[in-house]
Amino acid sequence: MTTDFRTAALDSKAWPYEEARKLLKRYPEGKPGGAPIIFETGYGPSGLPHIGTFNEVLRTTMVRHAFQTLSDAPTRLIEFSDDMDGLRKVPDNVPNQAMLATHLGKPLSRIPDPFEKFESFAAHNNAMLRDFLDRFGFEYEFISSASQYEAGVFDDALKGVLRNYAAIMGVMLPTLRKERAATYSPILPISPKTGIVLQVPVEVVNVEQGTIRFTDSDGEVLVQSVLGGQAKLQWKVDWAMRWVALGVDYEMYGKDLIDSGVQSGKIARVLGGRPPEGLIYEMFLDEKGEKISKSKGNGLTLEQWLDYGTQESLSFFAYREPKKAKQLHIGVIPRAVDEYFQFRGSYAAQPVEQKLGNPVHHIHNAAVPDTNPPVTFGLLLNLVGVLGAGATAEQVHAISAITSKVPLRPNSMR
């Protein structure tokens, strides 16, 4: 980036620059030892990546690019897969469901792949995630939760959880219902007999050895280490531990996780760390104004958007007003496509300050193409509407020739 961009970005009201300036304030003298600024996004591999996955990685990438305009400090973007989570229910959209039902409660990384292509169910979905992110040209580092637990990367952090067990319970217990509080534990041992992630009370035996005492599902009382993948942490504690262990500086999340973010932030401080900076974004709604849900199948899928619009138009839609709930349905695509190209067409002639607030600046990381399609999406829809069902082959061919000049799906986030 040029000096002009950097100077103007210090005062830009574009939300990626506002977010990036939080990191400058976090480290006024730079991160100790010249360590990289860590950006993180999370992924639950019980399902396939979707439009929400794209949205979160895209927006985080925009903040990373904005920070790189403001600072020469190194950065990393980690895509973290929670593949040590236990399988809670069998998904409706996978084969071999009877087989999966026999593995309920086990870590996703230790369940056979129902598609019979990878060593585990998590490995299959993790591969789909990486293919998904690579398809859109994102730059990231993939980290698997299971690999960190099993290789001992989290062992010191797990000892920190044992050492601060009472304080963590003090954070969590007031937030739980009475019946839940009676059995709650920040640590979830994995049964050596069944391989299931157990939701049982535990007693800390030895912090330095990493051992706990608990009752297995068959009633036997066991003393077992929590290290090396023999246990995992409850969600909010796990999130906090990861922030501290990996040194995460920035992570955004949806409005539905506000409570989790608050409690995880408190736990991160108990563990001697500092919660990351981040933006809390609003959720997408369907055409009825209801929250989009994977289980309900309402709303628009990524594939449906790309059937009718470009990747850049989806990025444009995601960029605009992230703190405002927006309806996501097929009717918003034409407007998003046309507005994206309008902003793109005006970019070259704008002064630096306006360029920094132009959505296409963040979509293309300042390398904005200088070409536009010859007609708008709206005009094409009008042409099709006028022609109707009685269109001749020549008319259809003419419209096809025009639409073929509209670029589709270029990788724009590199």
N, C-alpha and C positions, 0 to 999 in steps of 0.2 A: 504494500500500500504506500501511496505517496505521503509526503509530509502534510500536504493540504488536507488529505483525507483524515490523517491522525489528529490534526489540530481541530478540525470541524467535528470529529466524532466525540471529542471530549465534552461537547455541549449538545450533541444531537439528542432529540427526544424520541428517536426511533427505539422501540422497546429492546431490540437486541443490544444496542449500545448502553441503554439504561441498566440492563442486566450485567453487561460486561464491566461496567464501572463499579459494580458491587465487588468484583474480584480485585480491582485496583485498590479499593478501600480496604479489603480484607488483608491485602499484602502491600502496604504503602512502599516498603523497601524491597519488594519481591519475595517470593517464597524462599524460605531458608535453604541455603546450599544450592540455590539455582534449580531446585527441583521443579518438575513440570506441574502446571496447573491441571488438575484432574477433573474432567467432565465425565458424568456417568448417566447412563439410562439403563433401565431394568427390563427384563423380559421373563414372563412366566411360561415355561415350555410345556405346559399341559395342553396348549392349543397352538395353532399355527399363527405366524405373524399376520397382522391385519392393518387397517387404515390408522388405528390408534398408535401402533408401533411406528409406522412411517411418520406420523405427526410428531411424536415425541423426539425421535432421532433427528428429524429435520429441524425442529425448533432449537434443539440443543446445539446442532451443528451451526445454526445461524448465530447463536451466542458465542460459540467458539471462534467463528470467523470475525465477529465484532471485537472480541478480546484481542485477536491477533492484529487487528488494526490499531489498537490502543497500546499494545505492548509487544516487545520482542521476546518475552518469556516463552519457554517451550510449553506445549500443551499435549494432552492425551485425551482421547474420547474412548471410554470403556463401555462396551455393551455387555452387561452382566446378566447371565442366565441363572435363575433360581431353581436349578435342576436337582437340588437336594430336597425340595419340597415333597411331601407325601402325596400320592395320587388320591384325591378325595372322591372323585366319581368318574365313571367311564364316559368319555366324550361320545357324542352321538354320531360323529362324522369320521370314525375310524373303523377299520376291519378288526377281526378277531376280538370282539368285545367280551366274549365269554372268558378268553384267556386273560384279558386285562382285569376282569372282575376278581380273579383269583389273586391279584397283586395289589388290591386296594390298600392304601396306607403305607406302602413302601416308597422310598425315594424314586422320583422319576428316572434318575440315572441308573437304577438297579432293577428296572422293569423291562422285559423283552420288548423289542420294537414290533408293534402290531402290523407294521407294513413289511416286516421281515427283510429290511435293507441295511439296518445299522445294529450296533451292539446293544442299544437300549432305546426306549421310547424317547428319552431326553435327547440322545444323540441324533435321532431322526429329526426332532423339531428344532434342535440347535442348528443342524445342517440347513434346514429350511430357512431359519432366520438369517444365517450368513449368506445364503443364496439371495434372499430377499434384499438384504442391505447392499450386497454387491451389485445387484441388478440396478439399483438407483445411484450407484457411484459414491456411496458414503465412505468416508475414511474413519475407521474405528479399530479398536482392539477387542477381540472377543475373550471373555473370561467366564468359565463355568464355575458355579458355586461348588459342585461336587469335586472338581479338580483341586480347588483351594482347600476344602475340608480334608480331603483324602491325602493330599500331599503334605499336610501339616502347616500350610501357609497361615491358616487362621489359629494355630495352636496357642500362640502367645495371647491373642485377643480372647480366646476361649478361657484361658487362665484368668484374664482380666475380668471376665464375666463372673467366674467363680469367686474371685477375690472381692468383687463388689456385689455379690449376690443379694445381700440384704437391702442395699441401696436401690438396686434395680427393682426388687419386689416393692419397695416403697414408692417407686414411680408408677408401677403397673397396677397394683392391687386396688387403689382408689378408683381406677377407671373401669373395673370389672364388676359384673353382677355377682351377688353373694355366692351362688352355686358355682360360677366359673372360678371365682377367687379361691374356693376351697381346694381346687385341684390344679391351679395354675403353677407352672414352672417356666422360667425363661429358657431352660435347657430341655431339649427333647431327646432322650436317649433312644438309640436304635436297638431294638431287641436282637440279641445274638441268636435267638431261636427262630423267630419268624421274619426278621428283617424289616418289621414295621416300625415306623416313627411313632413312639409312644407319647401320649399326652397324659403324663403321670407326675405327681409330686416327686421331687428329688431332694436329697440331702447331700451337701458338700462334705466330702470325706477328707480330701487332701488337695489343696490348691495347686501346689507345685507339681504333683504327680497327675493332676487333672482328673481325679477320681470322684465319682458320686455314688450314692446308694439309692436304689429305687426298687419297686416291685414290678416284676415282669407280668405280662398278661396271663400267665399261668399261675400266678400267685407267689412265685419264688422271689425272694429278696436277693438282689445282685449288687455287687460293687464292680463298677466298670469305668474305664477311662472315657472322657469326652473327646479325646484327641484323635487325630488321624482318621476322621470320618466315622467315629463310633457314636456320634451325636450331632445334632444341629440345634439351631436356636429358633425360638418363636419369632414370628414375622417382625414385629417392631424392634425386638432386641437384635435380630439378625441384620436388619437394615442399619441400625446404629453401629453395630460391630463392624460391618463392611465399610461404612464411612470412615471409621477410625483406622481399620487395618489397611485399607487401600489409600488413605489420605485423600478422600474425595472432597473437592472444593465446590462443585456445582452439580446440582441435580434438580430438575423440575419435575413436578408431578401434578396430577389432577385434583380437582376440588374434593373428590371423594376420599382422598387420602390425607386431608388436613389433620385429622386427629392422629393418624399414624405418624405424620411428620412431626407433630408437636411432641408426642411421647418419645419417638426415636431421637429427637434432638436432645431431650433431657437425658436419655440414657447415654448418648454419645458424650455428653459432658461428664457423666458419672465415670465413664471409661477413660477420662482424661483427654478426650478429643474435642473437636469443634464441629457442630453440624454444618453441612455445606450451605452455600448460598443457593437460591433457586427461585423460580417463578411458579406460582400456583395457577394453573390454567383451568378454564371452564370446560365443561364436557360438550360433546356434539349431541344434538337432538335430532329426532326424526321429523318427518313432515307434520306430525301431530303435536310436536313440542315435547315428546317423551324422550328420556335419556336412552341413547343407543346402547343396546346390550347384546353381547355375543350370543348368550343363551336364547334370547328372544328372537334374534335374527332380524331385528328392525334396522332401519337406516340403510346406508349405502356402503357397499364394499369397495375396496381399493380397485379391484378388477372392473367393477361396474363403472367407476369414474374413468378409468383408462380406456374403456371401450368407447367413450364419447368425448373425453377431454384429454388434454396433455398432462404430463407430469408437472410441468411448470404451473399450469392452472391450479392443480391441487396444492402445490406449494404456496401459490398466491393465496388460496383460500385459507390454508393453515396459518399463514403469516398474519393475516388481518385480525386485529383485536383478540389476542389469545385469552384475555381475561373476560371475554364476553361469550355467553352461550350462543351457539349458532346452529341453525337447522341444516342438516346434511342430507340432501336427497337429490334425486336426478335433476330436479328443476333448477338447482343452483349452478349447474355446470356451465350452461351457455354464457351466463353473466360473468362467471369467474374467468372463462377463457377470453372473453372480449375485454374485460377490464385488465387482465394480465397484459394483453398485447397493447392496450392503450398506455399503460404505465411504461411498457418497454419502448414504445414509440417515442415517448417524451423524454426518455432518460438522457440521451446523448446531449441534448441542448440545455439541460438543467445545470445551474451552478452546483458547486460541491455540496453545499448544505442541503439542497433539495435532493440531490442524488442519494445522500445518506438516509433520507426518509422515504425514498422510493422503494416499494416492496421488491422490485426486480434486482435492486442492488444486493439484497440479502439472499435472494433466491439463487443468484449467479455468482455470489462473492465478488462483486464489482466487475466481472468479465461478462458484461451484458451484450448479447447479440444485437446487431443493428439492422436486422431484417424482420419484416412483419408479413403475415399472409395477405393476399390481395383483397379478401373480403372477410367480413365478420361472421362469427358463428350465428348471430341473430339473423343476418341476411340470408345465410344458408337455410335456416329453419323456415324463414318466410318463403323462400323459393320452393322448398319442398312442400310447404303448405299450399301454395298456389297451384303447384302441379298436381298434387293429390294422387289418387289411385290411377288416374287416366294418363299419367306421364308416358311419353314415348321413350323408346330406347335411346334415341339421340339426346333427349333432354336429360335423362338420367346420366348418360355418359358425360355430358357437359358439366353437370354438377360434380360428378366424380373427379373430373379433371381439375376442377377448382380446388376441391377439398384435398386432393393429393398433394397440393403445394403447401399444406399446413404441416409443419414438422411435428412428429410424434415422439414422445418419450426419450429425448436426449438426456444423457447423464449430466446433471447440472450442479451437483453438490461436491464435485472434486475440488 
